[in-house]
Amino acid sequence: MARDDFPARTKDALAKRVNLLCSNPGCGKGTSGPHSDPARALNIGVAAHITAAAPGGPRYQEAATVQDRSSFQNGIWLCQNCAKLVDNDPDSFTVALLHHWKDQAEAKALAALSGRSLDDMPQPVGAKHTPLPRIRWLPYDLARAQLIDHGWHPVLRHWTDGNDPGICLGNGPHYWQRGFREIIHACPTGTAACTFAFSDAYGHTLEVVTEGEADPEIGSEAIVMSWRIQDVSPPSAHSTKLHGQKTVHVVRPPTPTNLLDSIEVGTPSEKVRERLGSPDLVQGSTWQYRFKDTQVEVVLDSECVGSVVIALIHNCRYHGLDAPFGDFVLGELSVQDLFEMGHEHSIYRDSLRTREIIVPVRVGPAGAWSECFFGALVVHSGAGALADVDFDWDQVSERLTSPLEATLFNWVGIGGSSSEPPCFSWFVKS
């Protein structure tokens, strides 16, 4: 049976209405360019049928008429690769999805004609959030990398959330397996929309929405279609006047939860930056981060994590400790608590300005256990905002003489050198 092909004028309209760009938002490449012959042009664009032009073809609709199949409404302009892609997998590239691509491509072309690009992220001059890069129409992988580079932190879910029904279908498993645990929701139908969450240093939450199938085997990528910013916390900074002088008080974000679960010894430095953003202070191979409730110090060894320490800020608690070390609250956990759990070995360190008791914690089977260190650091002077603790240690008997239940830990860490507990810059600034 003959195909119901498009007339030449329909093909021309399909191409020009999208500025000769492929309508697949995950592609979007140009389909026309110069030939070696200056009087000719190359064309890799195709006026593709949304529903097949003949029986047996992809997405064929028997009830459609000849006029329906050859009409402008049944066409979409694609590059040759994407035209083959959508026809090879009609179950993934549905009629509704292709119509959505077409509408979006025409809207983008119309916006460009009027001098406004839909690639731009509208940011008011007075916006208080971290600047947004241009991520609309980008594949999610690339958009994610740009957001991280600009200071947006992925809000990672706990590793046990992989069985959440809200992300088990559609593109959810694909992104979860890639370690993109900031995914909030994955829709298995329609445009396969997914939602991801990011945060900035000022307490704002950014939700990014993608559409399209993410399947490396068929060369398909989901792309960013929309976003929104929510201010879910108090203002990031407020001003007061003291004796006529203006003072700015910065409100910092809380420390990410499950931090010692997501950043381990040996983690590459780029993963640290992805998890925590850009450090507040870099001193050689040491990265320091200042959060609302803690100071986090990461020491790198050959561009990989050698140690991580979370030091508690005065009058704060850190509830973010979890697997594999247990559900502890730094600022409430005492030496007595760890001794009762069977972790009775303690290490004492001192210097001219400090003294410290450290309790190692090991979990897991022999030969494959994980270890972290809980420490109570007493600083004689210059401690800045470090949480205050105190204890008495008998040098002769080498044991703690103050009440175990009253000796609270103010830092926790992993790593170190030669099996020694890590050290950190205890002069936390306010």
C-alpha positions in Angstrom: 0.0 0.0 0.0 1.3 3.5 -0.9 2.4 5.8 1.8 0.5 9.0 2.6 3.5 11.3 2.4 3.5 15.1 3.1 3.2 17.6 0.3 6.3 19.7 -0.2 4.7 22.8 1.3 3.9 20.9 4.5 7.5 19.7 4.8 8.7 23.2 4.3 6.3 24.6 7.0 7.3 21.9 9.5 11.0 22.8 9.1 10.6 26.5 9.2 8.2 26.6 12.1 11.0 25.2 14.4 13.8 27.2 12.8 15.1 24.0 11.1 16.1 22.5 14.5 15.3 19.0 15.6 12.1 19.0 17.7 13.4 16.4 20.1 14.2 18.5 23.2 17.0 16.2 24.1 18.7 16.8 20.8 17.7 20.2 19.3 20.6 20.3 16.8 20.4 22.1 13.5 19.4 20.2 10.4 20.7 22.5 7.7 24.1 23.8 6.8 26.5 24.7 4.1 27.6 22.3 1.4 31.1 22.3 -0.2 29.3 23.6 -3.3 28.5 27.2 -2.4 25.3 27.0 -4.4 23.9 24.1 -2.3 23.0 23.3 1.3 23.1 20.2 3.4 20.0 18.9 5.0 19.7 16.2 7.6 16.2 17.0 8.6 13.1 14.8 8.1 9.4 15.6 8.1 8.5 12.6 10.2 5.0 11.2 10.6 3.6 11.2 14.2 1.2 8.4 13.2 2.4 6.1 10.5 2.0 6.9 6.8 1.1 3.3 6.0 -0.3 0.2 7.8 2.2 -1.6 9.9 4.2 1.5 10.6 4.9 2.9 14.1 1.9 4.4 15.9 -0.4 3.7 12.9 -4.1 4.7 13.4 -6.5 2.8 11.2 -9.3 5.3 11.7 -7.2 8.2 10.3 -8.0 9.3 6.7 -5.5 9.9 3.9 -5.8 13.7 4.6 -5.2 13.1 8.3 -2.0 11.2 7.7 -0.5 13.7 5.3 -1.6 16.8 7.2 0.6 19.3 9.0 -0.9 18.2 12.3 0.5 14.7 11.8 4.1 15.9 11.1 7.1 16.7 13.3 10.5 18.0 12.1 13.3 15.8 13.4 16.9 15.1 12.5 17.5 11.8 10.7 18.8 10.1 13.9 15.8 11.1 16.0 13.4 10.2 13.3 14.8 6.7 13.3 14.9 6.6 17.1 11.2 7.4 17.6 10.1 4.9 14.9 12.2 2.1 16.4 10.6 2.4 19.8 7.0 3.6 19.4 6.0 2.4 22.8 8.4 4.9 24.4 7.8 7.7 21.9 4.1 7.9 21.9 1.7 10.1 19.9 1.2 12.4 22.9 4.9 12.8 23.5 5.7 13.7 19.9 2.9 16.3 19.9 4.4 17.7 23.1 7.8 17.9 21.5 6.4 19.7 18.5 4.5 22.3 20.6 7.6 23.0 22.7 9.9 23.3 19.7 7.5 25.8 18.0 7.2 27.8 21.3 11.0 28.0 21.5 11.3 29.2 17.9 8.6 31.8 18.4 10.3 33.2 21.6 13.6 33.5 19.7 11.9 35.5 17.0 10.6 38.0 19.5 14.0 38.4 21.0 13.5 36.5 24.2 15.1 33.1 24.6 13.4 30.4 26.5 16.8 29.1 27.4 17.2 32.0 29.8 16.4 31.6 33.5 14.5 34.8 34.4 16.2 36.1 37.5 15.0 39.4 39.0 17.7 41.9 39.8 16.8 41.6 43.5 16.8 37.8 43.6 18.2 36.5 46.9 18.9 33.0 45.8 22.2 31.6 44.3 22.4 32.5 40.6 20.9 30.0 38.2 22.6 28.9 35.0 20.7 28.5 31.8 19.5 24.9 32.1 16.3 24.8 30.2 16.4 22.4 27.2 19.6 20.8 28.5 19.9 17.0 29.2 19.6 16.5 33.0 23.2 15.3 33.4 24.6 18.5 31.9 22.1 20.7 33.8 22.9 19.0 37.0 26.7 19.7 36.5 26.1 23.3 35.8 23.9 23.8 38.9 26.5 22.3 41.1 29.2 24.5 39.5 27.0 27.5 40.3 26.6 26.6 44.0 23.3 24.6 44.0 23.6 21.4 46.2 21.7 18.2 45.3 19.4 17.4 48.2 20.4 13.7 48.4 17.9 11.2 49.8 19.1 8.3 52.0 20.4 5.3 50.2 17.5 3.1 51.6 15.0 5.3 49.7 15.6 3.4 46.5 12.5 1.4 47.0 10.2 4.4 47.4 7.2 3.8 45.1 7.4 7.4 43.9 10.8 6.8 42.1 10.6 3.1 41.2 9.0 3.6 37.8 9.7 5.6 34.7 13.2 7.2 34.7 13.5 6.8 38.5 15.7 3.6 38.5 17.9 5.0 35.8 18.8 8.2 37.9 19.0 6.3 41.2 21.5 3.8 39.8 23.6 6.7 38.6 23.7 8.2 42.1 21.4 11.1 41.4 19.6 10.6 44.7 18.1 14.1 44.7 15.2 12.7 42.7 11.8 13.4 44.3 9.4 11.9 42.0 9.3 9.9 38.7 6.2 9.6 36.6 6.0 6.4 34.5 3.4 7.7 32.0 2.9 10.7 29.7 6.1 12.6 29.2 8.0 10.6 31.8 8.4 13.7 34.0 10.9 13.6 36.9 11.4 16.1 39.7 14.7 16.8 41.4 15.6 18.9 44.4 18.6 21.3 45.1 19.3 23.8 47.8 21.6 26.8 48.0 23.6 28.4 50.9 20.7 30.8 51.6 18.0 28.3 52.5 16.2 28.2 49.1 15.0 25.0 47.5 15.1 24.6 43.7 12.9 22.0 42.0 13.9 21.0 38.5 11.5 19.1 36.3 12.6 17.0 33.3 10.6 15.4 30.5 11.4 12.6 28.0 12.8 9.1 28.2 16.2 8.6 29.7 17.6 5.4 28.0 21.2 5.3 27.0 20.6 2.1 24.9 18.4 4.0 22.4 20.3 7.3 22.8 17.4 9.2 24.5 17.9 11.8 27.2 15.4 13.5 29.5 15.7 17.3 29.3 14.9 20.1 31.7 11.6 21.7 30.9 10.8 23.8 34.0 11.9 24.8 37.5 10.8 26.7 40.5 12.4 28.1 43.6 10.9 28.0 47.1 12.0 30.0 50.1 11.4 27.3 52.8 13.5 28.9 55.5 13.9 32.3 57.2 15.7 34.9 55.1 19.3 34.1 54.5 20.5 37.4 56.0 19.0 40.3 57.9 20.4 43.6 58.9 20.4 45.5 62.1 21.8 48.8 63.2 24.1 49.0 66.2 25.2 52.5 67.3 24.4 53.7 63.8 26.5 51.0 62.1 24.8 48.5 59.8 25.5 44.8 60.7 24.6 41.8 58.6 23.8 38.5 60.3 24.1 35.5 58.0 21.8 32.5 58.5 23.6 29.4 57.2 22.0 26.2 56.0 22.0 23.1 58.3 24.5 20.4 57.8 23.5 17.7 55.3 22.2 14.6 56.9 23.9 11.2 56.5 27.1 13.0 55.6 29.5 10.2 56.8 27.4 7.8 54.7 27.7 9.7 51.5 31.3 10.9 51.9 33.7 8.1 52.8 37.5 7.8 52.8 38.5 7.5 49.2 35.6 9.5 47.8 36.9 11.7 44.9 37.0 15.4 45.5 34.5 16.2 42.8 31.9 14.1 44.7 32.6 16.1 47.8 32.0 19.3 45.9 28.8 17.8 44.5 27.6 16.9 47.9 28.6 20.0 49.9 29.2 22.6 47.2 32.2 24.9 47.2 34.2 25.1 50.5 34.1 28.3 52.6 37.8 28.0 53.2 40.6 26.1 51.4 43.9 25.7 53.2 46.2 23.5 51.1 44.6 20.1 50.9 42.0 21.0 53.5 38.5 22.1 52.7 36.4 23.7 55.4 32.6 24.2 55.3 30.7 26.3 57.8 27.1 25.3 58.4 24.4 26.5 60.8 25.1 23.7 63.3 28.6 22.4 62.5 31.9 23.0 60.9 32.8 20.2 58.4 36.5 19.7 57.6 37.6 17.5 54.7 41.3 16.6 54.2 42.2 15.4 50.7 44.9 12.9 49.9 45.7 12.7 46.1 42.4 14.3 45.3 40.5 11.8 47.3 39.1 12.0 50.9 41.6 11.1 53.5 39.5 12.2 56.5 36.2 14.0 57.4 35.4 15.6 60.7 32.1 17.2 61.8 32.6 19.6 64.7 29.6 20.8 66.6 28.8 24.5 67.0 28.1 26.0 70.4 24.4 25.5 71.6 23.6 23.2 68.6 22.8 19.6 68.0 23.5 17.5 64.9 20.8 14.9 64.2 22.2 13.8 60.9 24.3 10.8 61.9 23.0 7.5 60.6 24.2 4.3 59.0 26.6 2.6 59.2 27.4 4.0 62.7 23.9 4.2 64.2 21.4 6.9 64.9 23.4 9.3 67.1 22.8 12.9 68.0 26.0 14.8 68.3 25.8 17.1 71.3 23.7 14.6 73.3 25.8 11.4 72.9 28.0 10.7 75.9 31.0 8.4 76.7 28.6 6.4 78.8 26.3 5.8 75.8 29.2 4.3 73.8 30.6 2.3 76.6 27.1 0.7 77.1 27.2 -0.2 73.4 30.4 -2.1 73.9 32.8 0.6 72.6 34.9 0.9 75.8 38.3 1.6 74.2 39.3 5.3 74.6 42.3 7.4 73.4 43.6 10.5 75.2 45.5 13.3 73.4 46.7 16.6 74.7 48.8 19.6 73.7 49.7 23.0 75.2 46.2 24.3 74.4 43.9 21.3 74.2 43.1 18.0 75.7 40.9 15.4 74.1 39.3 12.0 74.7 38.4 9.9 71.7 36.3 6.7 71.5 36.6 4.6 68.3 33.5 2.9 67.0 33.6 -0.2 64.8 30.7 -1.9 63.2 30.4 -4.8 60.8 32.1 -8.2 60.4 35.8 -8.7 61.1 38.0 -7.6 58.2 35.1 -5.6 56.7 34.1 -3.3 59.5 33.7 0.4 59.3 35.2 2.8 61.8 34.5 6.3 63.0 35.8 8.3 66.0 33.8 10.3 68.5 35.8 13.0 70.3 35.4 15.4 73.2 37.8 18.3 72.6 38.5 20.8 75.4 40.2 23.9 74.2 41.9 26.1 76.8 41.5 29.3 74.8 40.5 30.6 71.3 37.9 27.9 70.6 35.7 30.3 68.7 32.2 28.8 68.3 33.1 25.2 69.1 30.7 23.5 71.4 31.9 23.5 75.0 32.7 20.2 76.7 34.7 19.2 79.8 36.1 16.1 81.5 38.8 14.9 83.9 41.5 12.4 82.9 43.9 10.7 85.3 47.3 10.4 83.6 48.5 7.8 86.1 45.7 5.3 85.7 44.9 6.4 82.1 41.2 6.6 82.6 38.4 9.0 82.7 37.6 10.2 86.2 34.7 12.5 85.5 31.2 11.1 85.2 30.9 9.2 81.9 27.3 10.3 81.3 28.4 14.0 81.7 31.2 13.8 79.2 29.6 14.7 75.8 31.2 14.5 72.4 31.6 17.6 70.3 33.0 16.1 67.1 32.8 12.9 65.0 35.1 11.9 62.2 36.4 9.2 59.9 39.8 8.5 58.4 43.1 9.7 59.6 46.7 8.4 59.1 48.2 5.1 60.3 44.9 4.2 62.0 45.2 7.3 64.2 42.1 9.4 64.8 41.8 12.5 62.5 42.7 15.9 63.7 40.9 19.1 62.7 41.1 22.9 63.0 39.2 23.3 66.2 39.2 27.1 66.1 35.7 27.2 64.6 34.8 30.8 63.6 31.5 32.3 64.7 
